[in-house]
Structure formats: C-alpha cells, structure tokens
Amino acid sequence: MKFSHIIVIGGSAAGVTAAMTARKFYQDKSIIMIKNVVNVPIPCGIPYIFGTIDSVDKNALPTNKMMTANHIDVLECEVASIDPKRKVLTTTSGQDLGYEKLILANGSLPIIPPIKGIDLKHVYPIVKNLDHLRKMLEEIKPLKSFVIIGGGFIGVEMAEEIKKMNPEAHVTIVEMQDHCLQLVYDEDLSALAEQALLDQGIKLETKETVVEFVGHGDVEGVVLKSGRTIKADCVILGIGATPNTKLAKEAGLKLGPARGIEVDRYMQTSEEDIFACGDVADKISFFDGKPSSLRLASIATTEGRIAGFNTYKLQREFKGAIGVFSTYIGHKVFAAAGLTVRDAIAKGYQIVSADSEAVNRHPGCMPNAENLKVRLVFDKQTQILIGGQVYGAVTGGEFINVIAALIASKAKAEDIVLFQAGTHPALTASPVAYQLVTAAESALIQFNQL
C-alpha cells in the first residue's frame, strides 16, 4: 500500500493552496494531490471562455506544473471511499493509499433544479470540467437565442460574454429576485448593473421563475411562472452550487447546517486528522458567526492556507467569511465587501452609511481618468466598518480589497479618516479627495450629529 504523510483531494483553488502551503511549512513530509481531471479550469474565468478569450485551454489552471515545482506528487484518479479509522482511502481502480493527514478540497457541484425538460439538449449547467466546457463552447457558437437562469455573477457575466461571442444573439436573463446581483449590491448599484446589461441588448426578466423547458429533443423555449414562453435554443443554468459531500458523508464525517462538511475554525472536521476547505466545507459569517452560504475562490484559498498549515500545528484560525466580490459589466467595475445596507439592517445592525465619488486620477484630465464611487457602511453603535461597495473605474477591482482588509481589521471611521494613502497623478485619486477617506469623513460627521 502506498503511503503519504499528507493527501489532498481536489486540484482547484482550495486544494492547490492547501498543498502548496503544507509544502512550505512541512518540507520533510510527503504530499500527494489527487484530482479527478487532467486539467482544472480557473473557476472565475469560466464565463470569459465564451467571449473575451474564446478558448477553453487558455483558462486552465496549471495545477500539475505548480505541484511539480513544489515537489508534490499528483494522481489523476477518482477516490471511491475513505476509511478514517484505518487512515486509508481507496480509488475507483482499487488502489489503497495510506495517510497521516487528509485534506478534502473536492469542491462543489452545480445546482440542477428538478424542472420539467431539464434533460433537453442544449440545457447546460456550468460544470468545472474542461471537456464539458469545450463541448459546450463548440455546441453553442451557432445558436441564436439564449436564456440564462440566474442573475448572479455567473449569469450576468455569461450574458455579456455571449453577446461578445455573437452580438446578434438574443440573450435573456431570468432572475427570481427583484434585481440582478441583488444579493451582493444595494438596489441603486444593482440598477446600474442592470442598465449596463440593457444597454448591450440583454433582456431581463426579474421577479420571474422557470416552470418548464419545452422542445422536441432540443430545447426550444422556457416557460415562466407568469405563463409566458421565451424562445430559446440554449439554456444556461447559473443558479449556484452545492458542496460535493458524498465522499465525506459516506466516510462518516459530520455535515454542517449549510450542507457542507462541518469544520471548526482550524478547518478540522469531526475526524481529528481530516481537514476540509473550499466549497466542500461549511462556512460561518465573519459578522455574527452564523452559517454562511458564500462560496468564493477568495474564501477557498484562505481556508486552504489554514488547512495546509494546520495539518501539524493547530494555529491558524478562520475568522469567518466576509464576502468580497467584483465584476466588470459594461466597462464598469461593480465590487462589494462585507454587508450591504440591506443585509446589515436584516442582521439587526443600526447603521450609518456614506458615499464618496471622485475621479480616480489627478488632475481629472490625466489619461484613463474615470469616476469611482465608494460607499462605506458602519455599525452605528461601535463605528466599526462592516461593509463597502465600489462602482465605476477599473481601479475599483483592487480598491475593494483595501476595504475588505479594513473590515477584517475592524477599523473604525476615525481610523479610516486618518488612513495614509499613497497617491500618484497617473494612478490614484487626489489625496484631497481620496474616496475611502472622504466617505469615512462623511460618516464621522453623521456620528457626531447623533
């Protein structure tokens, strides 16, 4: 029987990070990564396969190359079972592998709703598999009428990329919420994102649900709850994912309230020598410690760094999911971290929020100057930052990471007002009108008036 000190199951963001972290800190340990596909797609890049990069292979994560460079062995196979008591796992080919420490990072599976007609041809879930995506890209290129189910990130990005692939295509997003991206942004920013989609000729059906897919072999239409039918020769399901817990459940590991593997703050499962990270693991919120359904690459890699380090030293702790998002619609950044105004109020916070908008270069006539709007949300009682949103210039994609860091450090409005920002005319807003500082200053004025 082959043996390895550490075995990592899963070759995407969480697994790669966990394996490389373990190698950095435990250079005397043998490490094996097991993954069930040769090449893994970069999850966040999947929509861009269909338009911007027009290639499946260009969006492949170079997992094998990274593992080889870090002296980590790779097995491309499927794990059939885990025996925690014997510390042995068995592959579908019948090979037994022993371990000291095991890290489960085998991700999630797309949600496929039990809707009549779901098995019709050209109804596609977004599967993190290059062969599936390659076949999907080839098959949808000649199609003309697309309906995307779900107005979250995958949905809106897929809609925009399909328009890039085929500007003459008819594209419709069906979203059950009042607005697309409503779970991430406040209503006014969601409305701006929707307008950016409408400006590209993408149709929106919000406050609608799908009851049936119709067609004869191939999908031909989508029936809505309102009774209307939308013509469609392609349907893309972008309604989220569910943790891939079959292996863990059969091994007797406890599952958590959000349907993932139950883990503590060290990413340790109910079995002392088994850790879990990424989409397969349950999450808690940074803000109240309650279960969180967030599944993001940023969270997965953080958990991977914790799990990989903690295999032999229980030191790193997961403080909870903050939720940091960004997307690029109609040449504008939409980004958010932490709680929106709506979410904060729903969680019982009394809040103070403030906006600041300014050009992101100084003077404003500098090349590539664009407006950047920043919204900060503070807990009224403690004046601690609990959320932020950014809209506008492309620089907002990194700006939101600064806001996330301030949320994680529990910075107060006064701390942010005194934030020392490095500035340059070609790179940033003026230090006199730096959006982060001026938004915090506006909030501080409100606090002083209370």
N, C-alpha and C positions, 0 to 999 in steps of 0.2 A: 504493500500500500504506500502510495506517495504521500509525503508529509510536507507541510509548510507552516512556519510559525504564524503567519497571517494570511488569510484568504479573503479577498474582496470579491463579492458577487455584484457585477454591474460595471459597465465601461463608459458611462456618461459622466456628467458634471460631478456628481457626488462621489462616485466610485473612483474616478481619476484623481480627484483631490484627496480623498482618503488614503489611497495607495501611495501617492507621492508624499503626503505628509508623514505617513508611517515610515517611509524610506528615509526621510530627512532626519528623523529623530531616533530611529532604531536601525542603524546601519548593519548591525550584526544579525538581524532577523531575515529569514527568507520570506518573500512575499509573492503570492500568485494572484493575478486578477483573472476572473472567469467572466466571459461575456458571450452572449448567445448569437452575436452577429460579427462579421469580419470588421465592418466599418460602422461607426455610430454617427448619426447626423448631429450637428450643433442644434440643439432644440430651438433656441430663439431665432435661428436663421432659416427655419423651415419655410415660412411664407415667402421669403425672398428667393427661394429656388424657382418660383413660378414667374418672376418678373425681373427683378433687378440683376440677379446673377445668372438666371436662365440655365442653371446647371445643378444637378444633384451632387455630383462628386466634389464640386468646389465648396460644398457645405459640410464636408466630412470632418469629424473630429479626429486628429491624428493620434489616436489612443495608443496604437502599437508602438509608434515611434517614440512617444513620451515614456511609455513603460520600459522600452529597451534602453533608453538614455538613462533611466533611473534604476537599472538592474532589477526590474520586476518581470517575472515570467508571466506570460499570457496564455490562457487556454480558451479556445473558441469552442464552446460546447454549452449544453443546457444542464442545469442542476435539477435532478429529479427529486431529491429528498435530502433532509438534514437530520442527523441524529445528535442532538445536543449533549446527551449523556455520554456517548462514546466520542464526541467531538470528531465526527466523520460526516462528510457529505458524499453523495453518490450522484454521478452524472447519468444522463439517459443512456449512455453507451455501457453503463455498468461499472465504470471506474470509481474506486473509492479513494477519497482524499482526506487525510487527517490534518487537523489544525490545532493551534493553541488559541488563537483569536480569530473570530469571524466577523466580517463587516458586510451587512446586507445593504446594497445600494442599487437594487434592481428596479427602481423607478415606478412608473405608473402606466396605466393603460387608458386609451381614450374612452370616454363615456359614449356608449352606443345605445340610444334610447329605444325602448320597445314600441316603435311606431310602425304601423302597417305599411308595408312596402319598403322597409329599410334594406331588404336584400336585393332590390332592383339594381341593375348595372348602372354605374356612374354615380352611386351614392358612396362618398368617401369619408371615412374617419381620418384624422391626422395621426398616422402611426409613425413612431420614431424608428423607422427602418428604411435604409437607402433603397432597397429593392422595391418596396412598396411605393416610395415617393417617386422613383424613376418611372415605374409603370404608370403611376397616376399622372405625372407630367406629360408623358407621351400620349396618354388617352384623352386628356382634357384640352390639349392645344387646339384641335379643330372645332371644339364645341363653342356654342354661341350664347346660351342662356344659363347663367349660374345663380343658384340660390345658396346662400351661406347661412347656416343655422347657428346663431350666437353672435352677439355684438360686443364680445370682449376683445382682448388683444389679438388673438389668433384670427377672429372673424374679420375685424376691420383691416388688419394687415393683409390677409388673404384677398379681401375685396380690392384693395388698392393695387396689389401685385398682379391680380388677374387683369385688371384694367391696363396695366403696363404691358402685360403679355399680349393682350388683344384689346386695343382701345375701342373696337366696335362691339365688344361683348356687352350683353345685358346682365348686370350684376345687381342682385338684391340681397340685403341683409335682413334676416328675421330675428328680432330680439324681443323677449318676453317682458323685459323691464321698460320703464318709461323712456329711457335713453340708452344709446350705446355707451359703453365704458362707464356706466353709472355706478358700478361697484368700486371704482377707483377714483373718480373725479367728482367734484361738486357739479351741480347742474349746469352752471354757466360755462364751465370748461367742457363738459360733455356736449353741450350745444354747439360750441365752437368746433369740436371734433366732428360732429355730425354735419355741420355746414361744409367742412373741408371735404367730406365724403360726397355730399350732394353736388358740390362744385365740380367733381370729377365724373358726374353722371351716374353715381352709385345710388340706387334706390334704397330707402329704409322703411321697413315695416316693424315699428316698435309697438309694444303692448300687444303683441301677437304671439301665438303658439302654433306649432305644426301638429296636425292630427293625422295626416296620411301623405305618403308619397304614392303617386299614381303613374302607371305606364304599362307597357307590354314588353317585358324583358328589360328594356332600358327605361330609366326614369324619364317621365315626360312633364310632370307637374308636381307642385307642392300645394296641398290643401291646408288652408289656415282655419283656425277655430271660428273666425268670423264668417266662414263659408266661401270665401273667395279662393280661387286657384291661381297660382303663379306658374307660368310656363317655366320649365327647367329641363335642360338636357344634362345638367350636372348639379349635384347637391354636395356641399362640403359641410361636414359636422365639426363645429368649433365650440362645443359646449362644455369643455373641460375634461378632466382626467380623474381617475380613481386609483388609489395605491395598489400596486401589484403584490398583494399579500398572500397569495395562495401558498407559496413555499413556506413562509413564516407560520401561517396558520396550521399547516399540516405538521410542522415541527413542534407545535405546542406553544409557540410564543404568544404572549398576550397582545391583543389588539386594543387600540385606544378609541375614544369617543368620536374622533374624526375619521375613523375607518382605516387608519394606518397602523403600523407596528407601534405599540406603546414603548416609549423611551423616557428615561429621566433626563436631567439637564446635562448629563455626561454622554448622552446618546447611547446609553446602555439599555438593553432590552431586559425582559424578565429573566433571561439567562445571563449570568454574570460575564461570560466570555463571548457573548454575541452583541454586537453593536449594530445600529441601523441609522441611516442618514439619507437625506434627499426625499424625493416624492413618496417613497415607500414608508417613511416614518411619520408618526403623528407630530403635530406642531402645537405650540401654545403661543398665545399673543404676548408680545412684549409689554403691552399696556395693562392687562388685567390677569394674565396667567390662564385665561380660559382657552378651550380648544380653538384652533385656527385652521381654516381650510386652505390657507395660502400654500401654493407650490410654485416656487420660483428658483431659477438657477442660482441667484444670489444667496438664497437661503440654503440650497443644497450644498454649495461649495463651503459655506460657513460650517454647516453640520459635518461635512466631510473633513474639514480641518480639525474639528473637535474629536470626531470618532477616530481618525487616524492617529492623533496624538494620544488619546486616552486609552488605547489598547493596553498599554503597560503602565500608564500613570494617569489616575483619575484626577485631572487638574483643570482642564478647560471646561467651561460651562456655557451652555446655550442660554442666552438671556431672553429668548422669545423672538417670534417673527415680527419684524417691523413692517415689512412690505414696502419694497422700493420698486417703482415701475417707471418705465419710459417707453414711448413710441414716437413715431415720426409720420405724421399724416399731413398731406398737402403741403409739404416742405415746412412744417411747423412741429416743434417738439411739444409733446404733452407728457409731463412727468409728475410723479407724486411719491411721497414717502409718508409712512405713518397714517394717521387718521385724517379723513376729510372732516369738514364742518359737520356734515350729516352724520357720519359714523361716530364722531366724538359725542355728539348730543345723544345719539342712540345708546351709547355706553354709559350715559349718566354724567358726563362732564358738563360743567358750566365753562364756556369757552370765550376767549377773545381772539378774533382773527383780524388780520390786517394785510393789505395788498400794497405792492410797490411795483411800478412799471417804469422802465427807463431803457434807453438804447444801450446795447451791450459793448459798445466801443466809445472811446472819447478822443476827439470830438465826434459827433454823430456823422460827420462826412467821411470818416475813415472807411476803407473798403470792408465789405461784409458786415457792415453795421445793421443790426436788426433790433427791434424791440424785444425785451424779455420781461415777462410779468412773473412776479413771485408772490405767493400767498403763504403766510405762516399762521398756524393755529396753536394757541397756547391754552393750557389749563388755567382757568381764571383764579383758582384758589392758590396754586403754587407758582404760577407764572412760568412753568416748565413747558418747553416746546414739545408738542405731541403730533404735529403734522405739518406738511408743506406741499405745495403744488407749484409747478412751473409751466409756463406756456410761452411759446414764441421761438426765439433764436435757437440754432442748433447747439449753442453752448449750454443750453439748459439740460442736455443729457448728462453732463458732468456736474452741473450746478446742484442737481437733485441729490447727488452723492454727498455733497457737503451738508445739505440739510439732514440727510439720513444720519450722518456722523454726529451732528448736533443733537438729534433726537436720542440716539444711543447713549450719549454722554449726559443726557437730561439737562441740557443747557437751558438757562432762564433767559427771558427777554433782555435783561440788563447785560448778561454775558455776551449776547449776540450784538447788542448795540456797540459794545467795546471790541468786537471782532476785528482783528487786524488783517485786512485783505490785501494781498499783493495785486497790484494793478499795472496795466500797460495799455497805452492807447490802441494798439492793434489787437489786443487780446481780451480786455475786460471793460466793464462799465467804469465810469469815473468813480474814484473813491468818495467823492462828494455825494454821489447818487447811487452808491452800491446797493442793489435791490435788497439783499439779505439784511443789511444794516438798517436801511430806511423803513422796511416793513416792520422790523422789531421795534424801531423807534416809535412808529405809529401805534403799535400795540401797547408800548410802555406809556404813552400818553393816555390811552384808554384806561390802563390800570390805575394811573394816578388820579383819574377822574372818578373812580369808583368810590 
